[in-house]
């Protein structure tokens, strides 16, 4: 992201999540605040989506697939949170929160939500919330962390996050933009939480694993995020990420690729899984 500006990929994700609410496609995830928080009307949103067509996506197929995955990963994360809350967890940490709206729809007033993000992105979000007249609940704690000068541990400690109690960490749309060292440090921190602890995140396969027919889509997307100053830095296979999670202390991993995750929510057979497809997983440490 650009210094002094919000993350542009966070904004793009918010627009995709919002357009999913009005698009002529099966609804996987319902978010009544998704359009409100970005500050546009449904008609404006539809016009923006049309204007976003790329030369390699004239029929919108790639955008639809991406929207459906973003909706599915959000639902997967919130279902994980709901299950954890039902089992007694009362802390949720959203890492790289962007314009995520869970904290403002949180149906559990005794569940504390910590939104962790870069100070610039968080300041922008608070302006969006104010403009949209979305109330900030007492159960939410904003946790600005500039990782160039502060650690996640220090930021959460300042926010009175309790390391001695179970928690769920939601870390969507972030891992691929970080170095492996930063990813490892974060996973070690999460795994050090009182059990049971869970982390939900998505990741990308390395380009070398992509089938030839998937390469143009992968390259075009990588070029776009690099051009706005937010390049992909880290990639994993399912085997590599499972090994990494075990090494850092997690004992259960539920890993889904995008086609199977989406198909499961739609109740249809999945299309053949492409290696270019992103994955989302829930890792748990129980002891």
URFENRA-V260737 format. One record per pair of residues at least 24 apart in sequence whose ideal C-beta (glycine too) atoms are under 10 Angstrom apart, sorted by sequence separation. I is the first residue (numbers start at 1). GAP is how many residues later the second one is. D is the distance in Angstrom with one decimal. If there is no record, write none. Layout:
I,GAP,D  I,GAP,D
This chain:
14,24,5.3  18,24,8.7  21,24,8.7  22,24,6.8  78,24,6.2  97,24,8.1  98,24,9.4  113,24,8.1  120,24,8.8  169,24,7.9  255,24,5.8  256,24,5.7  257,24,9.9  15,25,8.5  77,25,8.1  81,25,9.0  82,25,8.7  85,25,9.0  96,25,8.2  97,25,7.6  99,25,8.8  100,25,8.9  104,25,7.7  112,25,9.9  115,25,6.6  116,25,9.6  117,25,8.2  119,25,4.1  168,25,9.5  176,25,9.7  207,25,9.2  255,25,7.8  256,25,6.9  19,26,5.6  23,26,7.8  74,26,8.0  82,26,8.7  85,26,5.7  98,26,9.5  99,26,6.0  112,26,9.3  113,26,6.0  114,26,7.9  115,26,7.3  116,26,8.7  117,26,7.7  118,26,7.2  119,26,7.8  120,26,8.6  163,26,9.4  167,26,5.3  175,26,5.2  176,26,7.8  209,26,8.3  254,26,9.3  255,26,4.1  256,26,8.9  11,27,7.8  18,27,5.8  19,27,7.4  22,27,9.3  74,27,9.5  78,27,8.9  81,27,9.0  84,27,9.3  98,27,7.3  112,27,5.5  113,27,5.1  114,27,5.0  115,27,5.6  116,27,4.6  117,27,6.7  118,27,7.2  119,27,5.7  166,27,7.1  167,27,7.7  174,27,7.1  175,27,6.7  176,27,6.3  208,27,8.8  209,27,9.8  254,27,6.1  255,27,8.3  74,28,8.3  78,28,9.9  97,28,7.3  101,28,9.4  104,28,9.7  109,28,7.8  111,28,6.4  112,28,7.8  113,28,7.2  114,28,8.2  115,28,6.2  116,28,7.9  117,28,7.3  118,28,6.1  165,28,8.2  166,28,5.6  167,28,9.9  168,28,9.1  169,28,7.4  170,28,9.1  171,28,6.1  172,28,7.1  173,28,8.8  174,28,8.4  175,28,4.9  176,28,4.8  204,28,6.5  206,28,9.3  207,28,7.2  209,28,6.3  253,28,5.8  254,28,4.7  255,28,8.7  19,29,8.1  82,29,10.0  99,29,6.6  105,29,9.8  109,29,8.0  110,29,7.6  112,29,6.6  113,29,9.8  114,29,5.0  115,29,9.0  116,29,5.5  117,29,9.8  118,29,7.7  163,29,7.4  164,29,8.8  165,29,5.5  166,29,6.5  167,29,9.0  168,29,7.5  169,29,7.0  170,29,7.8  171,29,6.7  172,29,6.5  173,29,6.6  174,29,9.6  175,29,8.1  206,29,4.0  208,29,9.7  253,29,7.5  254,29,7.9  15,30,7.1  18,30,9.5  19,30,5.1  81,30,8.2  99,30,9.1  104,30,5.5  109,30,5.8  113,30,9.9  118,30,9.4  152,30,9.6  163,30,6.2  164,30,5.1  166,30,5.3  167,30,5.7  168,30,4.9  169,30,4.3  170,30,5.1  171,30,4.0  172,30,5.8  204,30,8.0  205,30,6.1  206,30,7.5  252,30,8.1  253,30,5.1  254,30,8.0  18,31,9.4  103,31,10.0  104,31,7.2  106,31,6.6  108,31,7.8  116,31,9.8  119,31,9.6  147,31,9.0  162,31,9.3  163,31,6.7  166,31,6.0  167,31,8.0  168,31,7.6  169,31,7.2  170,31,7.9  171,31,8.2  203,31,7.6  204,31,5.2  205,31,7.2  206,31,7.0  250,31,9.8  252,31,6.9  253,31,7.8  81,32,9.2  104,32,7.5  105,32,9.4  153,32,9.3  161,32,9.4  162,32,8.1  165,32,9.6  166,32,8.5  167,32,9.2  168,32,7.3  169,32,8.2  171,32,9.9  203,32,7.4  204,32,7.6  205,32,6.0  250,32,9.7  251,32,8.7  252,32,4.2  15,33,6.7  16,33,8.6  19,33,9.4  101,33,7.8  103,33,8.2  104,33,6.5  106,33,6.0  152,33,7.9  153,33,10.0  156,33,8.7  203,33,5.2  205,33,8.1  250,33,4.2  251,33,6.9  252,33,8.0  15,34,7.6  103,34,6.6  106,34,7.7  151,34,8.1  152,34,6.4  203,34,9.4  206,34,8.8  249,34,9.4  250,34,6.3  251,34,6.0  252,34,6.7  104,35,9.8  147,35,7.3  151,35,9.9  203,35,9.0  205,35,9.4  248,35,8.7  250,35,4.9  251,35,5.8  16,36,9.5  103,36,7.3  104,36,7.5  116,36,6.8  153,36,5.9  205,36,9.8  245,36,8.1  249,36,5.4  250,36,8.9  251,36,6.9  15,37,8.2  23,37,9.4  34,37,9.7  103,37,4.4  152,37,5.7  203,37,9.3  246,37,9.2  248,37,8.7  29,38,9.9  102,38,9.6  103,38,9.0  117,38,9.9  147,38,9.6  151,38,8.2  152,38,8.9  203,38,6.0  237,38,8.9  241,38,7.8  245,38,4.7  249,38,9.6  25,39,6.1  28,39,9.0  29,39,9.3  103,39,9.3  116,39,6.4  147,39,9.6  153,39,8.9  242,39,8.5  244,39,9.5  245,39,9.4  12,40,8.8  23,40,9.3  24,40,9.6  28,40,6.2  31,40,8.6  34,40,9.4  116,40,7.2  201,40,9.1  241,40,7.0  245,40,9.0  23,41,7.5  28,41,9.2  29,41,8.3  30,41,9.0  114,41,9.0  238,41,6.5  242,41,8.7  25,42,7.2  26,42,7.9  28,42,9.2  29,42,3.9  114,42,6.5  237,42,9.3  241,42,8.6  25,43,6.8  28,43,4.1  29,43,7.0  31,43,7.4  97,43,10.0  116,43,8.4  236,43,8.5  238,43,8.3  19,44,8.5  20,44,9.3  23,44,6.7  27,44,7.9  28,44,5.3  29,44,8.8  30,44,10.0  31,44,9.7  115,44,9.4  19,45,9.7  23,45,9.4  26,45,9.3  28,45,9.7  29,45,5.0  30,45,8.9  97,45,8.8  114,45,5.7  116,45,9.4  20,46,10.0  25,46,9.0  28,46,8.4  29,46,4.4  94,46,9.7  97,46,8.9  114,46,9.1  176,46,9.6  199,46,8.6  16,47,7.5  20,47,4.9  28,47,5.8  29,47,9.2  31,47,9.4  92,47,9.5  112,47,9.4  114,47,5.7  16,48,9.8  19,48,6.4  20,48,7.5  23,48,9.7  28,48,9.7  29,48,9.7  92,48,9.9  93,48,9.7  95,48,9.4  112,48,8.9  177,48,8.0  18,49,9.7  29,49,7.9  90,49,9.8  94,49,9.2  96,49,9.9  112,49,8.3  176,49,8.7  199,49,9.9  16,50,6.3  17,50,7.7  20,50,7.2  21,50,9.1  91,50,10.0  93,50,8.1  95,50,9.0  112,50,8.7  183,50,9.3  16,51,4.8  19,51,9.9  20,51,4.8  182,51,8.9  183,51,6.0  199,51,7.7  15,52,9.5  16,52,9.5  19,52,10.0  20,52,9.9  182,52,8.5  197,52,9.1  198,52,8.8  203,52,9.2  205,52,9.0  13,53,9.3  16,53,9.3  17,53,5.8  112,53,9.7  114,53,8.7  116,53,9.2  177,53,5.8  180,53,8.2  181,53,9.5  183,53,8.9  197,53,8.6  12,54,9.3  13,54,9.8  16,54,5.2  17,54,6.8  20,54,9.2  116,54,10.0  176,54,9.6  177,54,7.4  178,54,9.7  179,54,5.6  180,54,5.4  187,54,9.8  191,54,8.4  195,54,9.6  198,54,8.8  200,54,9.3  202,54,9.6  16,55,8.3  112,55,9.3  113,55,9.9  114,55,9.4  115,55,10.0  116,55,9.2  176,55,9.2  177,55,6.6  178,55,6.1  179,55,6.4  180,55,9.5  190,55,10.0  221,55,8.8  14,56,9.6  176,56,4.7  177,56,6.1  178,56,5.9  180,56,8.9  191,56,9.6  192,56,9.2  193,56,9.8  195,56,9.6  196,56,9.5  198,56,9.6  202,56,8.8  218,56,9.2  13,57,6.1  17,57,6.7  95,57,7.6  111,57,9.4  113,57,9.5  117,57,9.8  175,57,9.7  176,57,7.0  177,57,8.0  187,57,7.0  191,57,4.9  192,57,7.6  217,57,8.5  218,57,9.1  219,57,9.7  12,58,9.6  175,58,9.3  176,58,6.0  183,58,9.4  187,58,6.9  190,58,8.1  191,58,3.6  218,58,4.7  93,59,9.0  175,59,6.4  176,59,7.1  188,59,9.4  189,59,9.4  190,59,8.8  191,59,6.1  202,59,9.8  217,59,6.1  218,59,9.8  13,60,10.0  175,60,9.4  176,60,9.2  184,60,7.3  187,60,8.8  188,60,5.3  190,60,8.5  191,60,9.8  214,60,5.0  216,60,9.7  217,60,9.9  13,61,9.4  38,61,6.6  95,61,10.0  175,61,8.3  183,61,7.9  187,61,4.4  188,61,7.5  211,61,9.8  213,61,8.0  214,61,6.4  215,61,7.8  37,62,5.3  186,62,9.4  187,62,8.2  214,62,3.7  37,63,9.2  93,63,7.1  184,63,8.7  185,63,9.7  187,63,7.8  211,63,6.4  213,63,9.0  214,63,8.3  37,64,5.9  180,64,8.7  184,64,6.9  210,64,7.8  211,64,5.7  34,65,8.2  36,65,8.5  91,65,9.8  183,65,9.6  210,65,5.2  211,65,7.3  33,66,9.2  34,66,9.7  93,66,9.4  175,66,9.0  209,66,4.7  210,66,4.7  33,67,9.8  34,67,6.4  37,67,8.1  208,67,9.5  209,67,8.3  210,67,9.6  33,68,4.2  36,68,9.5  93,68,7.0  102,68,7.7  207,68,9.5  31,69,9.2  32,69,8.4  33,69,9.5  205,69,9.4  206,69,9.1  207,69,8.4  31,70,5.8  91,70,6.9  100,70,7.9  205,70,5.4  31,71,8.7  33,71,5.8  34,71,10.0  91,71,6.6  205,71,6.9  32,72,9.7  33,72,6.4  90,72,9.0  91,72,9.7  100,72,7.8  204,72,8.3  205,72,7.7  31,73,9.9  32,73,7.2  97,73,8.5  100,73,9.5  204,73,8.9  205,73,8.0  31,74,7.3  91,74,5.9  93,74,5.9  94,74,9.3  95,74,6.2  96,74,9.1  97,74,10.0  98,74,8.5  204,74,5.6  205,74,7.4  30,75,9.7  90,75,6.8  91,75,7.0  92,75,6.9  93,75,7.3  94,75,8.0  95,75,6.9  96,75,6.6  97,75,9.2  98,75,7.2  203,75,7.0  204,75,7.8  89,76,8.0  90,76,7.7  91,76,4.0  92,76,5.1  93,76,4.7  94,76,4.8  95,76,4.3  96,76,7.2  98,76,9.1  202,76,5.3  203,76,5.7  88,77,9.5  89,77,4.5  90,77,8.4  91,77,7.4  92,77,7.9  93,77,7.1  94,77,8.0  95,77,8.3  96,77,6.6  97,77,9.8  202,77,6.3  203,77,8.1  88,78,6.9  89,78,6.4  90,78,9.9  91,78,9.3  92,78,6.8  93,78,8.5  94,78,8.3  95,78,10.0  96,78,4.0  201,78,9.4  202,78,4.2  203,78,7.6  87,79,8.3  89,79,5.8  95,79,6.3  96,79,9.2  201,79,7.2  202,79,7.6  95,80,9.6  200,80,6.9  201,80,6.7  17,81,9.5  18,81,8.8  96,81,8.6  200,81,7.2  201,81,8.7  17,82,7.9  84,82,7.3  96,82,9.4  199,82,8.6  200,82,5.0  201,82,8.0  13,83,9.9  17,83,8.6  18,83,9.9  84,83,8.3  85,83,8.1  199,83,7.3  200,83,8.0  14,84,6.3  15,84,9.0  17,84,8.5  84,84,4.6  198,84,5.8  199,84,5.3  200,84,9.9  13,85,6.1  14,85,3.8  83,85,9.0  198,85,6.8  199,85,8.2  10,86,7.4  12,86,9.6  13,86,7.6  14,86,8.3  82,86,9.7  197,86,9.1  198,86,4.8  199,86,8.7  9,87,9.6  10,87,8.4  11,87,7.7  13,87,8.8  14,87,9.0  81,87,5.2  197,87,7.2  198,87,7.8  10,88,3.3  11,88,7.2  37,88,8.1  39,88,9.5  80,88,6.4  196,88,6.3  197,88,5.1  198,88,9.4  7,89,7.9  9,89,8.2  10,89,6.4  39,89,6.2  81,89,7.0  195,89,8.7  196,89,6.9  197,89,8.6  10,90,8.9  38,90,7.0  80,90,7.8  195,90,5.6  196,90,5.2  7,91,6.5  37,91,5.5  77,91,8.6  95,91,7.4  194,91,9.6  195,91,5.7  196,91,8.6  6,92,8.1  7,92,9.7  36,92,9.2  37,92,6.8  39,92,5.6  77,92,9.9  78,92,8.3  191,92,8.5  193,92,7.7  195,92,6.0  6,93,8.9  36,93,9.5  38,93,9.9  39,93,6.0  77,93,4.8  190,93,8.4  192,93,9.0  37,94,9.0  38,94,8.2  76,94,9.8  77,94,9.0  191,94,5.3  36,95,9.6  37,95,5.3  77,95,6.2  95,95,8.9  190,95,8.1  33,96,9.5  36,96,4.8  74,96,9.1  76,96,9.3  187,96,8.0  35,97,9.3  36,97,8.3  37,97,6.3  73,97,9.7  93,97,8.4  36,98,6.5  74,98,7.2  33,99,7.8  73,99,5.8  74,99,9.9  73,100,8.2  93,100,9.0  33,101,6.2  70,102,8.4  91,102,8.7  176,102,8.2  70,103,8.0  91,103,9.5  175,103,10.0  93,104,9.9  95,104,8.7  89,105,9.9  95,105,9.9  96,105,9.6  173,105,9.4  91,106,9.5  92,106,10.0  93,106,9.0  94,106,9.9  95,106,8.2  10,107,8.2  89,107,7.2  10,108,9.3  88,108,8.7  89,108,8.5  172,108,7.6  87,109,7.3  89,109,8.1  7,110,8.3  11,110,9.2  6,111,9.0  7,111,7.1  10,111,6.1  14,111,9.5  6,112,8.1  84,112,7.5  170,112,9.8  5,113,9.8  7,113,8.4  11,113,8.6  84,113,9.1  6,114,6.0  7,114,5.2  10,114,8.8  14,114,8.8  84,114,6.0  168,114,9.0  169,114,9.4  3,115,9.5  4,115,9.8  5,115,6.2  6,115,4.5  10,115,8.7  83,115,8.8  4,116,5.8  5,116,8.4  6,116,8.7  84,116,10.0  168,116,9.6  1,117,6.7  3,117,7.4  6,117,8.1  7,117,8.8  11,117,9.8  81,117,8.7  2,118,8.6  6,118,3.8  80,118,6.2  1,119,7.3  4,119,9.7  5,119,7.8  6,119,7.5  80,119,9.3  81,119,8.2  166,119,9.9  1,120,7.0  80,120,5.2  6,121,9.4  77,121,10.0  79,121,9.5  6,122,9.1  78,122,9.2  77,123,4.6  76,124,6.8  77,124,8.9  77,125,9.2  74,126,9.9  76,126,9.2  73,127,8.1  73,128,9.1  73,129,5.6  70,132,9.3  69,133,8.4  3,145,9.7  66,151,10.0  65,152,9.1  62,155,6.1  66,155,8.4  61,156,9.4  62,158,8.2  13,159,8.2  62,159,8.0  13,160,5.6  56,160,6.5  57,160,8.5  12,161,9.4  56,161,7.4  10,163,7.4  56,163,9.5  57,163,8.1  9,164,6.8  10,164,9.3  56,164,5.3  57,164,9.9  9,165,9.3  55,165,8.9  56,165,9.7  7,166,9.1  54,166,6.9  7,167,9.5  9,167,9.7  54,167,9.5  9,168,7.4  7,170,8.8  54,170,8.0  80,174,8.7  1,176,8.8  76,178,9.1  76,180,7.1  73,183,8.8  72,184,8.4  73,185,8.2  76,185,6.4  72,186,7.3  75,186,8.9  79,186,9.8  72,187,9.9  75,187,9.9  69,188,9.5  70,188,9.6  72,188,9.7  73,188,7.1  76,188,9.3  69,189,4.4  72,189,4.7  73,189,9.4  76,189,8.5  68,190,8.1  69,190,8.7  71,190,10.0  72,190,4.8  75,190,6.4  68,191,9.6  71,191,8.2  72,191,9.2  66,192,8.9  69,192,7.1  72,192,8.1  65,193,7.5  68,193,9.1  69,193,6.2  72,193,5.5  65,194,8.7  68,194,4.9  71,194,8.2  72,194,8.9  68,195,9.7  65,197,8.1  68,197,8.7  68,198,8.4  84,198,9.7  83,199,9.3  80,200,9.9  84,200,9.2  80,202,5.1  77,203,7.8  79,203,9.3  76,204,5.7  80,204,9.2  73,205,8.0  76,205,9.1  77,205,8.2  65,206,9.4  73,206,9.4  74,206,9.6  76,206,7.4  73,207,4.5  69,208,7.8  70,208,9.5  72,208,7.7  73,208,10.0  65,209,9.7  69,209,6.3  69,210,9.9  69,211,8.1  12,212,9.2  65,212,8.6  66,212,8.9  12,213,8.9  9,215,9.5  9,216,6.2  12,216,8.9  8,217,8.5  12,218,9.8  8,219,10.0  9,219,7.4  8,220,4.8  9,220,9.8  10,220,9.2  7,221,9.3  8,221,7.8  9,221,5.1  7,222,9.7  8,222,6.5  7,223,6.7  5,224,9.3  2,226,8.2  3,226,9.7  1,227,8.6  2,227,5.7  1,228,6.7  2,228,8.8  1,229,5.9  28,233,9.3  28,234,6.9  26,236,9.1  28,236,9.9  29,236,8.3  28,237,4.8  27,238,9.6  28,238,7.0  26,239,8.3  27,239,9.8  26,240,5.5  25,241,9.8  26,241,9.3  26,242,9.0
